[in-house]
Amino acid sequence: MGNPAAQQDPVTIGDDRTIDQAVEAAHIPSLVLALIHLTGDESLLDRVPRPVYDFFGDGQGAIPAAVQAAVRAEAASALKAWRDGRPPAPLPGPAVIRRMMDFIAGADIPERYVPFLLEELAIGGGAPRAAAPAIAVPAAVKAAFPVAVIGAGMSGILAAIELQQAGIPYVIIEKNGDFGGTWHENSYPGCRVDTQNHLYSYSFENNHDWPQFYSDRSVLHAYFRRTAAKYDLGRFTRFRTTVETADYDEGRGRWRLGLRPPDGGAEVIEAAAVISAVGQLNQPRYPEIAGRETFRGPAFHSARWDHSVDLAGKRVAVIGSGASAFQFVPEIAPAAGHLTLFQRSAPWLGPTPDYHENVPAGMQWLLEHMPCYQSWYRFFLFWLMTDGILDAVRIDPEWQGGPQSVSALNEDLRQALSGYIAMQVEDETLRAKVTPAYPPGGKRMLRDNGTWLGALKRGNVTVEDGRIARITPAGIELADGRHVEADVIVYGTGFHASDFLRTLKVRGRGGLDLHQAWAGDARAYLGITMPGFPNFFTVYGPNTNIVVNGSIIFFSECAVRYILGAVKLMLEGGWRAVEVKPAVHDAFNDRVDAANRLMAWGAPQVSSWYKNATGRVGQNWPFALVDYWNATRTPDPEDYILTR
């Protein structure tokens, strides 16, 4: 956000009552640090106890109520003085900023995280994480290096913005008729983000007026459409156009993309490089259950919600209890005549009281007006979701506590989360069904404020955890012979996430077929690039997913910065192509595999979509976020075969 010394117009800031109400809605640790920026009073770091964050805590770091009240009073006084003309204090020095970081984290941050977190903090004029590197070549050289971006979702928008700012020509090719990716395609009831919105946003496009802490699909879709419009990306986007093939012409150093435009014809375009931003969660996966095609009522996947089907009074069968079902079941259950949830495994629930809560107007005011408040609040969220829980989901090879946990820390977490479920469910039969039998961290934990279990406790809802034998014309038959009649079936069964680029045929150097090379086990160096495929890059590629730490936007920003670094390497060095060395690629994947085997999601007793058809964890990043940040700072020429 730069130096906060610029004075704002008092008329636009608000009266005393506005300020008093704003500080009442504040996150106190963030308010303390923003107050230091206003007043220069570093003694606050000694006068206010360091926050203590707990999984079931109050969100304020357990700072005593009297101290919170005193901080609010000081902040209100300082804000009124600033409004009336007193300038903020000079930016604190590096040593004080370092103390402030430890304070808001509630921990002594390891030194190796500091440069990484300072970039996230972005105080003092530092460039945002995603800022495109300057490419020092003539405009004509850039003009001769067109890039094709496949997909106009979160990552595609990001890639286009960074290419545009670097002066590299590009075209976005998008199969849908609008920007937004998953937020355009998914419209099921209750669809919303499960990462706090003030973190689930581009580092260079913060939004201060999120209506809720975890906003719904329409708000997210509007954010990405608005960002695309701000950078005028529509002028360079071909909507309702599908990329069917990508073939590398080694002699010319160009990719030839076979397109299917809206008129259904065929077209070929060329690009010097390709960035695939097609995502993972957009190809619905239907379960392989006998008789599925025989059901005579409406049946649809949650990602292709049929809004023409009225569920009121109907017998609704929902197959699947993952993230999508977790959101739509509480929305549709009240209207259904009866809803039966067919569950293979229950999700772990992460206590999130504000999951459906509106952001108070006072909080929005602070984010918009108080110098540095939004920077420290985002920093707090980022650290909270960074790596603090990683140790609790790491396998202890010496653990003898049984298959439901993977270490003593993991067992403590399991006990706490099981207790949280037990507090909500008195019925022992239902409690047994909704308490997971796998270790916490084996699958993504879902944000919970009581809505999910509240829905499952309804009198018109039944949870079935037995195996489904077949689907019949009239409903679903279980392996024990019971038949559940249904008028409508909704499949909440996820996506073909591990089948990367499944809609696209890619042939690289020497005609090498990407899918044949992967053989059902997609791998990439840093999740970005593969041997045999020069100048072909993927964002949100293999092993860049997260389970317990971070925001996927962080990974995409790191990946896009790295890709722009590769473009810089080529153009400034006069290279036509970069291709990762097989030994570098293989060594990286060996390290990833070894680390994933030591995480809860890699435990042999855990079955999830994180594991591909070979049983390998092909989705997840098993290391700290700082390690991905460091690895993607800039490409190392020694990692690549460079071609003139």
C-alpha positions as a printed Julia matrix, in Angstrom:
644×3 Matrix{Float64}:
   0.0     0.0     0.0
   3.03    2.27    0.08
   3.81    4.96    2.65
   0.57    5.91    4.45
   1.53    9.56    4.9
  -0.84   10.87    2.24
  -3.64   12.87    3.88
  -7.26   11.99    3.1
 -10.19   14.34    2.7
 -11.94   14.6     6.11
 -15.32   14.88    4.41
 -14.97   11.4     2.9
 -13.74    9.75    6.08
 -16.62   10.17    8.48
 -17.73   11.79   11.7
 -16.89   10.82   15.29
 -19.75    8.33   15.43
 -18.52    6.56   12.3
 -15.05    6.21   13.77
 -16.34    5.04   17.16
 -18.44    2.35   15.46
 -15.55    1.32   13.24
 -13.13    0.56   16.07
 -15.81   -1.55   17.77
 -15.73   -3.86   14.73
 -11.93   -4.06   14.58
  -9.66   -7.06   14.7
  -7.7    -5.83   17.71
  -4.2    -7.13   16.84
  -4.48   -5.45   13.4
  -5.8    -2.3    15.04
  -2.81   -2.19   17.42
  -0.34   -2.24   14.54
  -2.26    0.26   12.43
  -2.34    2.51   15.5
   1.47    2.38   15.64
   1.52    3.63   12.04
  -0.75    6.51   12.99
   0.98    7.57   16.21
   4.49    6.11   16.13
   3.85    4.76   19.65
   5.89    1.54   19.65
   5.16    1.01   23.35
   1.89   -0.6    22.28
   3.92   -3.73   21.5
   4.78   -3.92   25.21
   1.51   -2.65   26.66
  -0.74   -5.04   24.74
  -0.23   -8.77   25.4
   0.92  -10.75   22.4
  -2.15  -12.49   20.88
  -2.7   -16.17   21.54
  -4.63  -17.86   18.75
  -6.54  -21.03   19.35
  -8.51  -23.23   16.97
 -11.61  -22.59   19.09
 -10.57  -19.09   20.18
 -12.34  -15.73   20.06
 -10.56  -14.46   16.94
  -9.03  -11.6    18.93
  -6.04  -13.5    20.22
  -7.45  -13.79   23.75
  -6.46  -10.19   24.5
  -8.23   -9.19   27.75
 -11.45   -7.22   27.32
 -10.14   -4.22   29.28
  -7.06   -4.02   27.06
  -9.22   -4.28   23.94
 -11.35   -1.38   25.18
  -8.26    0.74   25.84
  -6.88    0.02   22.34
 -10.2     0.96   20.77
 -10.28    4.24   22.7
  -6.7     5.12   21.68
  -7.41    4.22   18.07
 -10.6     6.29   17.95
  -8.76    9.3    19.34
  -5.86    8.89   16.9
  -8.18    8.42   13.91
 -10.11   11.58   14.76
  -6.87   13.54   15.06
  -5.68   12.13   11.72
  -9.01   12.99   10.12
  -8.67   16.53   11.41
  -5.23   17.04    9.89
  -2.54   15.36   11.99
  -0.32   13.35    9.63
   0.55    9.73   10.35
   3.92    8.94   11.9
   6.83    7.99    9.63
   6.97    4.38    8.53
   8.51    2.28   11.34
  12.01    0.97   10.77
  12.79   -2.64    9.81
  13.44   -3.77   13.4
  10.06   -2.46   14.56
   8.26   -3.95   11.55
   9.88   -7.27   12.48
   8.54   -6.98   16.06
   5.12   -6.08   14.69
   5.12   -9.19   12.52
   5.87  -11.4    15.52
   3.2    -9.62   17.52
   0.33  -10.14   15.1
   1.41  -13.73   14.39
   1.38  -14.5    18.09
   4.7   -16.27   17.57
   8.35  -15.66   16.83
   8.27  -15.96   13.05
  11.23  -18.02   11.76
  13.74  -15.84    9.96
  13.41  -17.73    6.68
   9.8   -16.53    6.41
  10.58  -12.84    6.81
  11.35  -11.79    3.19
   8.37  -13.83    2.02
   6.01  -12.24    4.54
   7.33   -8.73    3.95
   6.28   -9.12    0.33
   2.81  -10.18    1.45
   2.67   -7.24    3.86
   3.55   -4.8     1.04
   4.22   -1.81    3.3
   6.78    0.76    2.26
   6.31    0.78   -1.48
   7.27   -2.82   -2.22
   5.94   -4.39   -5.42
   2.98   -6.76   -5.1
   3.85  -10.43   -5.31
   2.36  -10.85   -8.77
   4.08   -7.82  -10.35
   5.42   -8.78  -13.77
   9.21   -8.55  -14.08
  10.5    -5.78  -16.32
  11.67   -7.23  -19.64
  14.43   -5.09  -21.11
  14.04   -5.68  -24.85
  12.64   -3.5   -27.66
   8.9    -3.45  -28.19
   9.34   -5.16  -31.55
  10.95   -8.17  -29.84
   8.02   -8.44  -27.46
   5.54   -8.08  -30.31
   7.1   -11.1   -32.01
   6.4   -13.28  -28.95
   2.6   -13.73  -28.74
   1.27  -15.86  -25.89
  -1.96  -17.87  -25.82
  -3.7   -18.14  -22.46
  -6.21  -20.99  -22.2
  -8.97  -20.15  -19.74
 -10.43  -16.91  -18.35
 -10.88  -17.92  -14.75
  -8.89  -16.67  -11.79
  -5.51  -17.85  -13.13
  -6.17  -16.87  -16.74
  -7.16  -13.34  -15.75
  -4.02  -13.1   -13.64
  -1.75  -14.35  -16.44
  -3.28  -11.9   -18.93
  -2.83   -8.94  -16.6
   0.83   -9.74  -16.01
   1.51  -10.31  -19.71
  -0.19   -7.01  -20.48
   1.84   -5.13  -17.9
   5.04   -6.69  -19.25
   4.15   -5.55  -22.77
   3.76   -9.08  -24.15
   0.93   -9.61  -26.68
  -1.6   -12.26  -25.72
  -4.96  -13.77  -26.47
  -7.23  -15.48  -23.96
  -9.25  -18.41  -25.25
 -12.27  -19.23  -23.09
 -14.87  -21.96  -23.65
 -17.57  -20.06  -21.72
 -19.18  -16.77  -22.56
 -17.78  -14.82  -19.62
 -14.86  -14.44  -17.25
 -14.79  -16.16  -13.87
 -13.99  -19.84  -14.41
 -15.36  -21.94  -11.57
 -17.29  -18.94  -10.21
 -19.02  -18.63  -13.57
 -19.76  -22.35  -13.97
 -20.88  -23.29  -10.46
 -24.23  -21.82   -9.52
 -25.57  -24.39   -7.07
 -27.45  -23.08   -4.0
 -25.09  -21.99   -1.23
 -21.98  -21.86   -3.45
 -19.33  -19.74   -1.73
 -15.6   -19.49   -1.1
 -14.04  -21.41    1.82
 -11.01  -19.12    2.19
 -11.53  -15.79    3.95
 -12.3   -13.26    1.23
  -9.81  -10.66    2.38
  -7.19  -13.28    1.56
  -8.93  -14.9    -1.41
  -8.23  -11.98   -3.71
  -5.35  -10.83   -5.87
  -2.52   -9.25   -3.9
  -2.66   -6.25   -6.26
  -6.47   -5.94   -6.28
  -7.57   -5.87   -2.66
 -11.27   -5.39   -2.14
 -12.42   -3.52    0.96
 -16.15   -3.98    0.53
 -16.6    -7.75    0.6
 -20.16   -8.11    1.96
 -19.33  -11.31    3.86
 -16.19  -12.84    5.3
 -16.73  -15.82    2.98
 -18.66  -14.39    0.07
 -21.01  -16.3    -2.16
 -20.54  -17.22   -5.78
 -22.22  -14.13   -7.25
 -19.9   -11.79   -5.35
 -16.79  -13.73   -6.38
 -17.92  -13.84   -9.99
 -18.48  -10.09   -9.94
 -15.0    -9.51   -8.46
 -13.24  -11.42  -11.23
 -15.4    -9.85  -13.94
 -14.7    -6.4   -12.5
 -10.96   -7.07  -12.4
 -11.0    -8.26  -16.0
 -12.92   -5.14  -17.02
 -10.52   -2.85  -15.16
  -7.64   -4.16  -17.27
  -9.77   -4.29  -20.44
  -9.08   -7.98  -20.95
 -12.25   -8.47  -22.96
 -10.6    -6.88  -26.0
  -8.11   -9.76  -26.08
 -10.45  -12.62  -25.2
 -12.16  -15.06  -27.52
 -15.22  -16.37  -25.7
 -17.18  -19.54  -26.5
 -14.08  -20.91  -28.16
 -12.5   -24.24  -27.24
  -8.88  -25.25  -27.61
  -8.91  -28.83  -28.83
  -5.27  -29.41  -29.8
  -1.88  -27.86  -29.17
   1.02  -28.97  -31.38
   4.6   -27.75  -31.12
   6.39  -26.9   -34.37
   9.97  -27.49  -33.34
  11.47  -26.05  -36.52
   9.69  -22.71  -36.09
   9.5   -22.67  -32.3
   5.76  -22.06  -32.39
   2.71  -23.72  -30.88
  -0.21  -24.34  -33.24
  -3.52  -24.35  -31.41
  -6.55  -25.99  -32.99
  -9.66  -24.07  -32.0
 -13.38  -24.74  -32.15
 -14.96  -21.26  -32.43
 -18.62  -20.45  -31.64
 -19.79  -21.24  -35.17
 -18.61  -24.84  -34.74
 -15.96  -24.6   -37.43
 -12.24  -25.12  -37.09
  -9.38  -22.66  -36.85
  -5.66  -22.7   -36.13
  -3.7   -19.93  -34.4
  -0.03  -19.74  -33.49
   1.72  -18.66  -30.32
   5.31  -18.49  -29.13
   4.21  -19.79  -25.73
   1.11  -21.29  -24.17
  -0.15  -20.78  -20.62
  -2.78  -23.33  -19.63
  -5.07  -21.87  -16.98
  -7.88  -24.39  -17.4
  -8.07  -25.25  -13.7
  -8.91  -28.56  -12.08
 -12.48  -28.23  -10.84
 -14.48  -27.81  -14.03
 -14.99  -31.3   -15.48
 -17.74  -32.96  -13.39
 -17.13  -36.55  -12.36
 -20.11  -38.85  -12.13
 -19.89  -41.98  -10.0
 -19.48  -45.36  -11.65
 -22.69  -46.86  -10.3
 -24.64  -49.46  -12.21
 -27.99  -48.3   -13.55
 -27.25  -44.59  -13.43
 -28.75  -44.05  -16.88
 -31.99  -45.83  -15.93
 -33.24  -43.31  -13.37
 -36.43  -41.8   -14.72
 -36.46  -38.53  -12.77
 -34.27  -35.44  -13.09
 -30.62  -36.08  -12.26
 -27.75  -33.6   -12.47
 -24.31  -32.81  -11.12
 -23.95  -29.95   -8.64
 -21.54  -28.2   -11.02
 -24.25  -28.23  -13.7
 -27.17  -27.36  -11.44
 -30.53  -27.6   -13.16
 -32.39  -24.57  -11.83
 -35.52  -25.59  -13.74
 -36.08  -28.49  -11.33
 -38.3   -27.52   -8.41
 -37.2   -29.5    -5.34
 -40.09  -28.38   -3.14
 -41.77  -31.4    -1.59
 -39.63  -33.82   -3.61
 -37.73  -36.87   -2.43
 -34.16  -35.76   -3.14
 -31.19  -38.13   -3.14
 -27.78  -36.49   -2.8
 -24.78  -38.67   -3.59
 -21.59  -37.3    -2.04
 -20.75  -35.29    1.06
 -17.78  -33.23   -0.09
 -17.33  -29.48   -0.3
 -20.17  -28.8    -2.76
 -22.75  -30.97   -0.98
 -21.65  -29.38    2.29
 -22.81  -26.06    0.88
 -25.94  -26.97   -1.06
 -27.55  -29.56    1.25
 -28.41  -27.02    4.0
 -29.9   -24.77    1.31
 -32.2   -27.34   -0.28
 -33.1   -29.49    2.73
 -35.8   -27.16    4.16
 -37.79  -27.23    0.91
 -37.4   -30.93    0.12
 -40.09  -33.37    1.11
 -37.3   -35.68    2.21
 -33.58  -35.58    1.53
 -31.36  -38.63    1.73
 -27.61  -38.04    1.83
 -25.57  -40.98    0.54
 -22.2   -40.5     2.16
 -19.01  -42.45    1.56
 -16.98  -40.62    4.21
 -17.82  -37.72    6.51
 -15.88  -34.44    6.3
 -13.91  -32.96    9.16
 -15.38  -29.62   10.19
 -13.32  -26.54   10.99
 -15.13  -24.23   13.44
 -15.83  -20.99   11.57
 -18.51  -18.95   13.36
 -18.41  -16.15   10.76
 -18.78  -18.47    7.76
 -22.09  -16.88    6.72
 -21.62  -13.58    8.56
 -21.69  -10.12    7.0
 -18.6    -7.97    7.33
 -19.59   -5.13    9.67
 -19.68   -1.68    8.12
 -17.11   -0.56   10.68
 -14.66   -3.24    9.54
 -15.14   -2.16    5.93
 -14.46    1.43    6.98
 -11.19    0.48    8.67
 -10.05   -1.55    5.67
 -10.78    1.35    3.36
  -9.56    4.29    5.44
  -7.21    3.48    8.3
  -3.6     3.58    7.12
  -2.05    0.1     7.02
  -4.99   -1.62    8.71
  -5.87   -3.67    5.62
  -2.22   -4.65    5.12
  -1.87   -6.02    8.64
  -5.29   -7.69    8.6
  -4.45   -9.52    5.37
  -1.05  -10.39    6.82
  -2.77  -11.86    9.9
  -5.03  -14.0     7.72
  -2.11  -15.06    5.57
   0.02  -16.15    8.51
  -2.93  -17.86   10.16
  -3.39  -19.96    7.02
   0.27  -20.36    6.17
   1.95  -23.24    7.9
   0.81  -23.21   11.5
  -1.19  -26.43   11.19
   1.28  -28.34    8.98
   2.95  -30.05   11.93
  -0.41  -31.38   13.08
  -0.99  -33.2     9.76
   2.53  -34.56    9.33
   2.99  -38.32    9.82
   5.09  -39.51   12.72
   6.55  -42.85   11.52
   6.78  -44.0    15.15
   3.1   -43.3    15.9
   1.29  -46.28   17.37
  -2.07  -44.65   18.01
  -4.09  -46.37   15.31
  -5.24  -45.48   11.77
  -7.52  -42.6    12.76
  -4.56  -40.3    13.36
  -0.96  -40.01   12.2
   0.83  -38.47   15.2
   0.27  -37.3    18.75
  -0.47  -33.77   17.5
  -2.84  -35.14   14.92
  -4.6   -37.19   17.6
  -5.02  -34.06   19.74
  -6.57  -32.32   16.75
  -8.83  -35.31   16.08
 -10.05  -35.31   19.67
 -10.79  -31.59   19.56
 -12.66  -31.81   16.26
 -14.56  -34.92   17.36
 -15.64  -33.05   20.48
 -16.82  -30.16   18.32
 -19.04  -32.57   16.37
 -20.27  -34.27   19.53
 -21.36  -30.91   20.96
 -23.68  -30.48   17.98
 -25.06  -34.01   17.63
 -26.71  -35.77   20.58
 -28.01  -38.77   18.65
 -25.31  -41.45   18.88
 -26.22  -43.15   15.6
 -26.0   -39.93   13.62
 -22.89  -38.85   15.53
 -21.12  -42.05   14.46
 -22.02  -41.38   10.83
 -20.84  -37.76   10.8
 -17.57  -38.3    12.68
 -14.78  -39.09   10.18
 -12.77  -42.27   10.6
  -9.68  -40.94    8.78
  -6.99  -38.63   10.2
  -7.61  -34.86   10.2
  -5.82  -33.4     7.21
  -6.4   -36.5     5.11
  -8.92  -34.44    3.15
  -9.68  -30.72    3.05
 -11.4   -29.57    6.22
 -14.69  -27.77    5.6
 -15.7   -24.44    7.11
 -18.48  -24.95    9.61
 -20.77  -22.72   11.66
 -23.24  -25.43   12.62
 -25.27  -25.23    9.41
 -24.18  -28.61    8.03
 -24.96  -30.72   11.06
 -28.06  -28.66   11.7
 -29.32  -29.71    8.27
 -28.48  -33.38    8.85
 -30.43  -33.33   12.13
 -33.63  -32.2    10.41
 -36.58  -34.55   10.6
 -36.8   -34.75    6.81
 -33.12  -35.69    6.32
 -31.57  -39.16    6.46
 -27.87  -39.98    6.27
 -27.0   -43.29    4.61
 -23.39  -44.44    4.85
 -23.85  -47.92    3.41
 -22.51  -48.88   -0.01
 -24.71  -48.15   -3.02
 -25.34  -51.26   -5.11
 -27.14  -49.67   -8.06
 -29.4   -46.9    -9.24
 -32.87  -47.97  -10.31
 -35.55  -46.16  -12.32
 -37.23  -45.2    -9.03
 -34.29  -44.51   -6.73
 -31.2   -46.04   -5.16
 -30.62  -49.57   -3.95
 -28.11  -50.21   -1.19
 -25.84  -53.22   -0.86
 -27.91  -54.48    2.09
 -30.95  -54.72   -0.18
 -32.83  -51.64    1.01
 -34.29  -49.37   -1.65
 -34.56  -45.6    -1.2
 -37.1   -44.01   -3.52
 -36.21  -40.67   -5.06
 -37.77  -38.11   -7.36
 -34.49  -36.28   -8.03
 -30.83  -37.26   -7.8
 -28.1   -34.65   -7.28
 -24.52  -35.79   -7.75
 -22.09  -34.0    -5.46
 -19.29  -36.28   -6.58
 -16.54  -33.86   -7.49
 -14.45  -33.47  -10.6
 -11.88  -35.17  -12.8
  -9.28  -33.15  -10.93
  -6.37  -35.55  -11.38
  -6.95  -35.9   -15.11
  -5.13  -32.67  -15.93
  -5.85  -31.02  -19.3
  -8.24  -33.86  -20.12
 -10.12  -31.84  -22.77
  -6.96  -30.87  -24.63
  -4.66  -32.98  -26.84
  -1.1   -31.67  -26.44
   1.8   -32.84  -28.6
   5.24  -31.49  -27.86
   8.72  -31.9   -29.27
   8.93  -34.81  -31.68
   5.16  -35.3   -31.48
   5.33  -36.45  -27.85
   1.76  -36.83  -26.58
   1.37  -35.3   -23.13
  -1.32  -37.66  -21.9
   0.6   -40.7   -23.11
   3.7   -39.39  -21.37
   1.76  -38.86  -18.15
   0.0   -42.23  -18.4
  -2.58  -41.19  -15.82
   0.04  -39.76  -13.46
   0.4   -36.05  -14.24
   3.65  -34.45  -13.12
   5.29  -31.08  -13.73
   8.29  -29.17  -12.44
   6.9   -26.76   -9.84
   3.49  -27.66  -11.24
   4.38  -25.42  -14.18
   6.44  -27.1   -16.93
   7.2   -30.55  -18.35
  10.15  -32.07  -20.3
   9.42  -32.35  -24.0
   7.01  -29.41  -24.04
   8.99  -26.2   -24.63
   7.27  -22.93  -23.77
   4.17  -24.74  -22.5
   3.26  -23.71  -18.97
   0.49  -24.69  -16.56
  -1.01  -22.69  -13.71
  -2.72  -24.66  -10.92
  -0.93  -27.69  -12.28
   0.08  -30.98  -10.66
   1.04  -30.79   -6.97
   0.03  -27.16   -6.45
  -3.14  -27.84   -4.48
  -3.42  -27.12   -0.77
  -5.19  -28.93    2.04
  -4.68  -26.99    5.27
  -2.62  -23.94    4.38
  -2.98  -20.96    2.11
  -5.05  -19.63   -0.77
  -4.88  -21.01   -4.3
  -4.54  -17.44   -5.56
  -1.16  -17.32   -3.81
   0.03  -20.34   -5.8
  -1.26  -18.88   -9.07
   0.48  -15.57   -8.43
   3.75  -17.36   -7.74
   3.39  -19.53  -10.86
   2.54  -16.62  -13.16
   5.47  -14.6   -11.87
   7.73  -17.58  -12.61
   6.29  -17.97  -16.12
   6.87  -14.28  -16.84
  10.39  -14.82  -15.56
  10.83  -17.57  -18.15
   9.59  -15.22  -20.87
  12.09  -12.61  -19.64
  14.87  -15.2   -19.71
  14.06  -16.07  -23.31
  13.61  -12.57  -24.7
  16.57  -10.97  -22.96
  18.83  -13.91  -23.77
  17.73  -14.25  -27.36
  16.43  -17.78  -26.76
  13.54  -19.18  -28.75
  12.48  -21.8   -26.23
  12.96  -23.06  -22.7
  12.39  -26.68  -21.72
  12.94  -28.08  -18.25
  15.65  -30.73  -18.04
  14.28  -34.23  -17.35
  16.68  -34.76  -14.44
  15.52  -31.51  -12.79
  11.88  -32.42  -13.31
  12.32  -35.95  -11.97
  14.35  -34.93   -8.91
  11.72  -32.34   -7.99
   8.91  -34.89   -8.25
  10.86  -37.41   -6.21
  11.12  -34.85   -3.41
   7.41  -34.04   -3.66
   6.43  -37.71   -3.57
   8.61  -38.44   -0.56
   7.17  -35.48    1.34
   3.56  -36.3     0.41
   4.0   -39.82    1.77
   4.7   -38.22    5.14
   1.5   -36.15    5.23
  -1.96  -37.22    6.42
  -3.34  -37.0     2.88
  -0.64  -39.44    1.75
  -1.34  -42.0     4.47
  -2.16  -45.42    2.99
  -5.47  -45.65    4.9
  -6.72  -42.39    3.36
  -8.68  -42.46    0.1
  -9.4   -39.16   -1.62
  -9.41  -37.31   -4.92
  -5.91  -36.1    -4.06
  -4.65  -39.51   -5.17
  -4.73  -40.31   -8.86
  -5.42  -43.63  -10.58
  -1.92  -44.87   -9.72
  -2.4   -44.13   -6.02
   0.09  -41.28   -6.08
  -0.77  -37.91   -4.53
  -0.7   -35.88   -7.71
  -2.53  -32.85   -6.32
  -0.92  -31.51   -3.21
   2.03  -29.34   -2.27
   3.52  -31.0     0.84
   5.95  -28.25    1.86
   5.64  -24.82    3.43
   4.26  -21.95    1.35
   7.55  -20.12    1.72
   9.22  -22.99   -0.13
   6.99  -22.5    -3.18
   7.55  -18.75   -3.0
  11.32  -19.26   -2.96
  11.26  -21.89   -5.71
   9.27  -19.63   -8.05
  11.1   -16.35   -7.5
  12.83  -16.58  -10.88
  13.77  -19.43  -13.23
  17.29  -20.79  -12.9
  18.76  -21.1   -16.42
  20.65  -24.19  -15.23
  17.29  -25.97  -14.85
  16.49  -25.57  -18.54
  17.48  -26.57  -22.04
  17.71  -23.25  -23.87
  17.23  -23.21  -27.65
  18.11  -20.44  -30.09
